[in-house]
Amino acid sequence: MSEIELTKDETDRIVSKIKDYFSNELDQEIGGFDAEFLIDFFSKELGCYFYNRGLSDAHTLFSEKSEEISYLVQELEKPTI
């Protein structure tokens, strides 16, 4: 898995959410620079868990849909005598 680069807009949105969280939930102020460090930390240390969960969910969905398609194809079979 390659490291994901966030766009400036994505980073700004996440920084804003982190700052809001610290302010509203923890009653603390955090600067944008510190919030960006948190983003880097969480993406490096926890990102693989979310990535792997996403892959697992995609695999499960793919398996379910493949099985469904298999049944649909079987229903198309013509009877033989």
N, C-alpha and C positions, 0 to 999 in steps of 0.2 A: 504494500500500500504506500503510495507516495504521499508526501506531506501536502495537505490542502492549503492553498493560499486563498485567504478571504479578500474580497474586493474592499476598497476603502469604504464604500457604502455599507457593506455587511459589517465590517469592523465597527463603524460608527454606530450602527443600530445596536450591536451587541454591547458596546461600551455604554451606551445610554441605558440599556436594560440593567446592566450590572450596577451602574451608578444609582438608578432608581431603587433597585433591590436593597443595596446597602443603606440608602437613605430611609426607605419606608419600613424595611423589616429589621434592620440592625441598628437603626438610628445613628449611623456613622456616615461620614462623607468619604468618598474615594475619588481620587483624581483619574482623569482619562488614561494617563500613562500607567498607573497601577492597574487599572481595569484591563488594559491591553496585556499586561503581564499575566493576569489571571486567565485571560483567553488563551494565551500561549501555553500556560501550565495545564489548563484543563484539556486543551486539544491534544497535547503531547501525552499526558498521563491517562486521560480517560477516553479520548477520541476513539481508540481502538476497540473499546467495549461497545460503543454506539455503532461503530462501523461493522463490527462482527454481528451485532444484533440485527442490523439492517440486512446483512447478507443472509443471515439465518431466516429472517422473515421473507426475503425474496425467494430463497430456496423452497421454503414451505409453500408459498403461493404458487411458485412454478410447478411444484410437485402436484398440488391440488388441481391446478388447471390442466396439467398434462393428463392426469387421470380422468378428468372430466371430458377432455377431448377424445381420449381413448374410447370411452363409453359412447360418445356421439358418433365416432367412426364406426363402431360395432353396430349401432342402430341403422347405419346406412347399408349394411350388408343385405344383399338380396337372398331370399330363400333358395336353397338348392334342392333338387329332387333326387 
